[in-house]
Amino acid sequence: MTKKRWLMATFASVIAISLIGCSGNNGGNNTPAATNDPANNAATAEPEAAKPEPVTFTYFNATANKDTDSNKTEVGKVLEDQTGVNFKMEFLVGDLNTKIGTMIASNEYPDVISPDAGIDKIVEAEALIPLNDLIDQFAPNIKRVYEPYYNLMKAEDGNIYFLPFSPLVGEFIPAPNIDQGAFWIQNRVLKEAGYPKVKTLDEYIKLITDYAAAHADEDLIGMTTLTHDWRFFAATNPPNHMAGYPNDGEVQVDLATMDAKVYGNNEDTKRWMKTLNDLNTAKLFDKSSVVDNYDQYLAKLTGGKVLGFFDYGWQINQATQTLKANGNDDLEYFPLPIVFDGSIKDQYLEPASFVNNRGIGITVSAKDPERIIKYFDNLLTDENQLLTRWGIEGKHYSKDANGRLYRTAEQIAQLQNNDYKRESGIGYYEYYWPMYGQGSSFADGNAVDPGRQPEVAQASYSAAEKERLAKYGVKTYAEMFAAPDERPWYPAWSIALEQGSDAQIYGVKKTDLLRKYFAKIVLAPASDFDKLWDEYVAEYNKLTVAEYEKTMTEEIKKKVAKIKG
């Protein structure tokens, strides 16, 4: 699906500086002609532009990566040469809520923060400064990119406190690979079964069960899941997807009426948890996944023992890149759009969207907000979006005679190495900064995100991948999935709820309740499943469910009204 949101403005900045020789009349019209005299040419040469004073700011990012200084990467060094700015980047270790809570309690913050799921707490603590005036005075590129979304970005007080990561620039380009949700299965499982068509949950589970039975002496893990910290949604979102809905968070939204209904206590979730309980009874569910942290989870995926799991492509990227680098095709994973029943149309692929409750902001502790906003603004030129997303021409990407951007097989292989990707800077700058959204395109039609460029996707596939895709009659992974229906509110999880409201409190209590019962229900003896499920539902129904559904329905309709102007 391609959709024109708005025409991308084109800017050109031309600076001409010439030194006029002394003429004695102070007129400025008697510039001497250039000669071949080296001494004369030296006297009339253009002076070097004064380099900005170097400065280092601190940046905390609430996701996983290796701490470093931005100027120790190739992309970051280029940006420092342009601006004089370096960022000391720190990433999350341990529990997000604990880290954010410590900052708030001490009222000490880094200069810049991308708090991910902690954004509401950071905003509520008044830890971010308003950006409105800074943008108006110093950031024409930010204004160009984000102004169409101001209605969705402004807080109740009219201020903009952070810049989201998803503004669409140019034509929308869908992803050829799966960077969102899917049920993943090891390639060797599909190969041994003769590459069958797999659509339903029962078919998926049977594949895993049959393979595990045929290889009983290999100590395999049938299915694992991710429950750590804020990433718990990877364990609880599957029933929503299998019922034919995209990731709208806690609710399933009716396309026609925009009415929002929770699914945490419905038959979809019961069916999913019963499936995991059955796998546990058959000794095919990974018991330790209910206590493992994120790093342990990724290590299991790369260890070769896990046959299947549900997760989002962006969340397992480190693992998938490591598996590719290891070179054992059998142990890599294939994404499938699994649904409960064959009549259900899958909706795993995301429509064009704007996520307005994640972003990067400048904190009240920042030493020089003006310098930081200018750095952000400098990121939002076409040239620097090309730099931060594609890298350095000739080294990280190439361009053909028609101006199409591509990567050679060697460049693709290098960038599948996470350490190399970090050293290049792409591993740090391709997300979590002010940016053109991932579905964006340049004016020449090239995708801003290399992952959306068909040439790169096709070239990144090994011969085995191409052969496997061909067995399913497709050329890219996305072709395995249904096209997304248009949902102008999407995603509903990006809607900010008033702190302390019944709806917001529901979300917190619901997550706590599900955490309490998830392991208990999944790991219980099969004979106790129904009793524990009924107990869980009884507790769930004590929550302010009706208030939450009413609020979400109202907010979804408001968001659509804002988008339509």
N, C-alpha and C positions, 0 to 999 in steps of 0.2 A: 504494500500500500504506500503510495507516494502522495504526500499532501503538502501544498504550498502554504506555509504559515504567513510569511511576509518576505518581501524582497530584501536581500542583503545589501546594505549600503556599501559603496566602494569608496575608499579613501586613498588619496595619494598625498604624500608629504614631500615637497621638493624644497630643499634649502640651498640657496646659492650664496656663497660667501667669497668675495674677491677683495684683494688688498689693493688700494689705489696708491700709486707712487706720489711722492711729494711734488706738487706743481707750483707751490708758492702762492697760488691765487685762491686756495681754499674753495675752489669751485666744484671739484669732483667730476668735471666733464673731460678732463685731459688725461685720462688713463693711458699710460704708455703702452705701445704695442709690444707683444711678447717678442723676445729676440732669442737667438741661439746662445747668448752669453750666459754661461752657468751662473755667474755671480748675480746677473740681473734677474734670472729666473728664481734664484734662491731668495732674493729680496722681495719678489712678488708672489711667492708660494702661499697657498692657503694655510692658515694656522690650524694646528690640531684642536679639535673641540675639547674643551676642558672636561676632564673626566669627573663624574660626580664623586663626592666624598664617600669612601666605603663605610658601610654600616652593617651590623649583623642583628637580625631580629630573631626571636624565638617563636617556634610554631609547634603546637601540639596537635597531632592527628590521632583520633580515637580508633584507628584501625591498626592492623598488623603490618609492620615493615621493619627495616633496620634503621636505627637512628643514624643520622649523618648531617653534614653541612651541605646545603644545596650547591655551593661552589666547588664541591668535590666531585660533582657529576658533570658530564660534558654539556648537557643542556643548561644546567644551573650556572655553569661558568659563563656561557654565552650571555645569559640573562644578567649576571652580575656585571659583565663588561658593559652592557647597555645601561644599567641602572645604578651600579655601585652597591647593590643590595645582595646580601647573603642571608639565608635562613638556617638557623640551627634547628633541625627537625627532630622532634621526639615523637615516638609512636607508643601505642598502648601496650603495657605489660600488666597483666593481672585483671582485676575487675573494673569495668568502666565506671559504675556508680561510685565505687570507692575513690577512684581517681578524681572524678568530677566533684564529689563531696568534699574532698580535701582542699581543692582549689577554692570552692565557695566558702568553706569555713575560714580559710586564711585570708580570703579576699586578695589572693595573689595569683595572677594568671600569666600565661605566655603572651607575647604581643599579639599573636594570631592563633585562632583555635578553630578546628573543625571537629566538633564534639560528637558527631554522628547521632546515635540515639539519645545522647545526653543534651541535645540542643534545647529542649524545653526547659530543663533545669538551669542551663546557662543563661537563657533569656530571662527567665523568672527571677534569677539572682541579680539581674541588671548588670551582668558582666560584660555585655557588648555595647559599644557606642553606636549611636545612630549614624548611618552612612549618607543620608540624603544630601546634606550640604557638601560633604566631601566629593560626592559624585558630581554634583552640579558644578563645582568649582574646578575640579582637577581630573575628571574621568569621563571624557567624551566617548570612549570605547565601551565602558561599562554602561553608559546611558544608551548607546546604540543597541547593544546586545540585550540588555535587561528591561528596557523601558516598556516593551509590549507586555511584560509580566508584572509590572508594578502593582496592579490590583491584587495579585496573588501573593506578593512579597511583603506588603505593608502590614505591620502589626496594627492592633486596634487603635493605637495612638498616632497612626499615620507614618511611623518611622520604619525604615528598612534597617534591620540589624545584622543581616548576613546575606551572602550571595549564594544561591543554590547552584547546583552543577548541571542543570538540564535545560537551559534555554535553547530553543531550536533556532538555528540560523540557516537560511536557505531551504532547499528541498529536503524533506524527510527521507532518509535512507534506512530501510529496515536491516537488521543484522542477519547476515547469512549463516552465522554460527550461533550457538545457543549460549547467550550470556545471562539468561534468566532461568526460570524453573524448568526442571525435567526430572524424570526418573532415569537414573544412569545405570547401565549394566556393562559388565566387563565384556570386551570384544570376544574373548574365548568362549563365553557362554553362548553368544549368538552363533559363532562359527560352528560349535559342536552340534547345535540344534538345526543347522542348515539355513540360517538366516530367515527365520519365520517372521511373518507379520505379527507384531505385538501391539495390541491396543488397550486391552483391559487389564485391570489389576490382577485378576485371576490368572490370565495368561502370563503376566510378568512374574508372579510368584511361582507359578509352575516351572518356568524356565530355571529359576534360581534353585528351586527344590530338586529338580531332576539333575541338574549339574552337580549340586552338592552331594547327592546320593551316589552319583557315578564316580565321585572323587572323595569318598569318605575318609581316606587316609591322609588327606592333604591339610587338615586342620583349617578349613575355610570358614569365613564369616559370611553367612547368607546375606544379611542386611545390617547396616549400621545407620546411625542418625547423629545429628548434631544438636545438643541441648545446652551448650555453654553460653552463659551470660545472655546478652541481648540477641544472640544468634539462635535462640530457642525456636524462633519461627520456622526454622528448617525442619523441625520435628512436628510442628502443629499445622503448617499450611497445606500439606499434601491433600487432605480431604476436600478442601476448597477447590484445588485444581482438578482433582479427579471428578468433581461434580460439574466441571465445565466452566469454571470462573477463573479470571486472572487474579493476580495478587493485589487485591484491594485491602489487605490487612485483615481486620477482625470481622469484616462483613462480606456478604454476597449481595450485589446490587442488581436489581431488576433493570434490564436495558430500557424497557418501555416507561416504567413509572418512576425509576430512580429510588425506589424504596430499598432501604438497607436492612438486612437481617443477619444476625449473628449465626455462626455455625458451630461454635465451640461446644454446644450441648445437643446438636442434632444427630440424625442417623448417619450422616456422612462421617462425622468424627468418630462415632461409635464403630462404624465399619472399619475405619482405618486402624483404630486402636485394637480391635479384635484381630485384625490381620497381624499386627505386631505381636500380640499375645500368642497367637497360634504359632508364629515363627519362633517365639521364645520357647514354647512348649516343645517344638521340634528341634531345639538347640541350634537354631539358625539365626537368632537375633543376637546382636552384640550387646551383652548386658552392661559392659563397662562404658558404653556410649552415654549412659545417663549421668555419668560423673566425669567423663573425659573433658579436658579443655580443648580449645580450638587447635592448638599445635598437635596434640595427640591424635585428634581426628584427622588432620591432614596427613600425619605420619602413617596412619592406618590405610588411607586411600592410596598412598604411594608404596605401601608394603606388599601389595599384590595379593592379599588374602580376601579382600572385600569383594563380593560378587555384585552387590547392588545397593543403591541408596537414592534418596531424594535430596536435591539441593539446587542452589542457583549457580549458574555458570561462573558469575563474577566471584562468588564466595569460595569456589574450589579451584580458582585459576592457578594458584601456586602449585597445587597438587597435579593438575593436568599438564602444566608446563614441565614439571619435574618428570612426570611419566614419559612425556614426549622425548625429553632429553635422554632418558634412560634407554630408549630405543626398543622396548619390548612391546610390540603392538598388541599382543594378546592381553596385556594387563591394563591397557588404556580403556576408557569408558565411552560408551555410545549413548546419546540422549534419546529418550523416548517420551512421547506425549500420552502418558497413561491416563485412562479414565475408568470410572467404575463400570460402565456398561457401553457396549458398542454403539448405541444410539446417541451418545453424548458427543457434542462437538467440542474438541479441546480448545482452550484459550490460554495457553502458556505464553505465546508470543505477545509482547507488550505493544499496544498502540502508541502513537506519538503522545507524549505526556510531559507534564512539568511537575517535578517533585519539589514542593515548596517548604518542606520541613526538615531539610538537610542542607548544610551549606558551610561556608567559611566566613568568619567574622573577625573584626578587630576589637580587642578587649580594652577595658578601662585601664589596664596596666601598660598599654602600648606607649612606647617612648615617642614615636613620631608617626601618628596616624596619616598625615599628609604624604609622607614618603611611602608608606605601605600602600595607600590607595593608588598612588601613581604606579607602583610596581604591579598591582593588580590590573590597572588599566593597560599597562604595557603588554601584559599577557594576552589581551584581547584584540590584538591585531591579527590579520590573516597570517602574516609572516611568523608570528610567534605561536599561533595555534598550530601551524605546520611544524614548527620546531619542537614544541612540547609533545605533540601527538605522533609525529612521524620521525622526528630526530633530525640528523644532519644528512643532507643530500650527498649521495655517493658513498656514505658509510652505513646509514640505517635504512635508506630507501633510494629508489631511482625513479627516473621520469622518462617515458618513451617519447617518440617523435611527435605524438599527438597531445602531449602534455598530461597523459594519464600517469598517476603515481602507482608504483608497484614496489614490491620487495622481491629480491632474488631468493632462491632457495637457501643460499648461504646466510643472507641477512635474516631471513625468517628463523633459521636454525639458531643463530646467535641470540636473537631476542626471545627465544624460548628458554634460554638460560636466565634464571631470575637474577643471578649476581651480575651478569653482563647488562641486563635490562636496567638494573639499579645504577651501575656505573655510567651508562649512557645518560641517565636522568629521566628517561621515558618512564621507568618504573616508579618514579616519584611525581612526575608532572602530568601524566595522562589522565589523572582524576584528582579530586579533592582540592582544586584551585578554581578561581573564576575561569570559566571555559565555555566554548560552544558545546551544547549538549551532544551526546553520543550519536544521535541520529542526524546531525547537521551535515551540510555540504558546503564546499566553497563555490564561488561564482562560476568556476570552470567545470563544475559537475563532479569533481573529486570528493570523496568522502573525507570529512574531517577526522574521523576515527578510522585508523587502518583496518580495524576489524570489520568495518562496514564496507570496505572496498572489495568488490567481487574478485578482482584480480589477486588480491592478497589472500583471500579465503581459499580460492582454488589452488593457488601456489603453495599454501601451507599444508595441504593434504599430502600425506604419503601415498605411495602407490597402493598400499593395502587399504587405506581409507577410501580412496577413489573407487577401488574395486568393490568395497563393502557398500558404499553409497549406491553404486550402480546396481547392486543386487536388489535394492529397494526402489530403483527407478528414479533416483534423484541425483543432483550434483552438489547440493549443499545440505547441511543438517536442517536448516530452517524449513526446507521443502518437506520434511517429514511431519511438520506441524501445520495446523490450520491457521489461515490468515486471521489476525485479530479484528474483532468488531470494534467500531469506533466508540469510545467512551470518553466524552469531553471532560468528565470529572477526574479521570484516572491520574494517579492512583488515590483511592480514598484514604489510605493510611497516611498520606502527606497532609491531611487536614489537621491543623493544630486545635486542640481542645482546651478550653479554659481550665487552668489549674484549679483544683478543688471542686470542680463541677461534678455532678453525678456521673456524667459521661466519662470524664477523665478518671475518676475514682474507679469506675467499672473496669476500665482498661487495666489499671494496676492490680486490682483485686482478682480479676479474671486470670491474669498471667500467673499471679502467686498461687491461685487455686489449681490451675492446670499443672504448674510445676510440682505441686504437692501430690497430685494424683497420677501424673503421667507415668512415672516409674512404677508406682504402686499397682496401677492397672495393667501395664504392659508386662511386668515381670511376675504377676500373680499366677498361681495355679489356675488352669483353665476353668475349674469348677467355681472359682471365686469371681470370675470376670463380671458376670451380670450383677452380682451384689455390689461390687465396687463401682461399677458404672452407674448404677442407680443412686448410690450414695453421692457420687460426684455430681450428678445432674441435680440432685436435691439441693446441694450446696450452691451450685451454679445459679439455680433459679432464685436464690435468695439475693443475688446481685441486682443492681439497678439496670437490668437488661432492657426493659421497655424505654427507660429514659435515654439509654445509650443509642438504641435503634432510632428513636425519634430525633435525637440530636444529629446523628450521622446523616439521616435522610435530609434534614433541613440544611445541614452544612454542604452536602453534596449538591443540592439544588442551588444553593448560594454560589458555590464555586462555578457551576455551569453558567449562572447568570453573569458572574464577573468575567468569565472568559468571553462571553458573547457581548460584553461591553455594556 
